[in-house]
Amino acid sequence: MECVFGMVGKGFAIVVADTSAVHGILVHKTNEEKIMKLDSHKLIAASGEGGDRVQFSEYIHKNVALYQFRNGIPLTTSAAANFTRAELAAALRKNPYAVNILLAGYDNHTGPSLYYIDYLATLHKVDKAAFGYASYLSLSMMDTHYHAGMSLQEAIDLVDKCITEIRSRLVVAPPNFVIKIVDQHGARECAWRQSLPSASPTFC
């Protein structure tokens, strides 16, 4: 019952993931990190089989860091997305990874961007996207409420609507979610208001 979704707003990109590690009918843990910080201005959110998801995310993270170490400059978000797609495509006919990815980042010249990469190595630059069972609910909410140039507060409100819809309608809803934002100031984690003791949010 994985839930991973994201969107692009005015000057930022936001990605959300549940924190449950599930196998069949068993929940192994509820604090799994599914959004990895590739560098100061890039995030990779992955869903899929646990081993593939962790291994492939770490592989991309280490190679992005290696490129920056060797060349002295970081990859752009577009370059990181294309590298990720190429690695999935190379593995597709050997030992494919059962992993779907949302890659978000911020570049000084192009601003925020979000890339959709599925397990078949399909790559698209998108404004909003979702993977997992949550996509049935979060995509419909985003289709209704999303618009280009959303402010950060509008995006946070929409994320809250999506999570509330998931928790109220999904048969087995994840108990916890992680929200991360990347903008000109870098990548950071935000708190979801309903996971806090107080009713008011403390977003970034």
Buried (B, 14 or more C-beta within 10 A) or exposed (E): BBBBBBBBBBBBBBBBBBBBBBEEEEBEEEEBEBBBBBBEBBBBBBBBBBEBBBEBBEBBBEBBBEBBEEEEEBBBBBBBBBBBBEBBBEBEEEEBBEBBBBBBBBBEEEBBBBBBBBBEBEBEBBBBBBBBBBBEBBBEBBEEBBEEEBEBEBBBBBBBBBBEBBBEEBEEBBEBBBBBBBBEEEBBEBBBBEBEEEEEBEBB
